[in-house]
Amino acid sequence: MSEHRIAQRQRVLKGGTISFNGGAGIDCTVRNLSETGAALEVESPVGVPDQFTLVFGDGRGSKSCHVVWRKPGRIGIAFD
């Protein structure tokens, strides 16, 4: 995997929800964020679907996204 990113990421610490199946949700923390994607901290990446809607806890709305990598406790997503 290349260390070069399409867009510069900002380190953040924001609450969010991984929303799927018309309402099911998994709490997460947005650890870094760019125009094209984010890294999310999760209790466990098990059970997180490949595609979902990220709902921002700070009232900034939501974005459709898909998982691009998974590590213990973290997932990387790209916005659709």
PETAMO-V880372 format. One record per run of one state. SS is the DSSP state (alpha for helix, beta for strand, coil for the rest). FROM is the first residue (numbers start at 1). TO is the last residue. If there is no record, write none. Layout:
ss & from & to
SS & FROM & TO
SS & FROM & TO
This chain:
ss & from & to
coil & 1 & 9
beta & 10 & 20
coil & 21 & 23
beta & 24 & 33
coil & 34 & 36
beta & 37 & 41
coil & 42 & 50
beta & 51 & 56
coil & 57 & 61
beta & 62 & 71
coil & 72 & 73
beta & 74 & 79
coil & 80 & 80
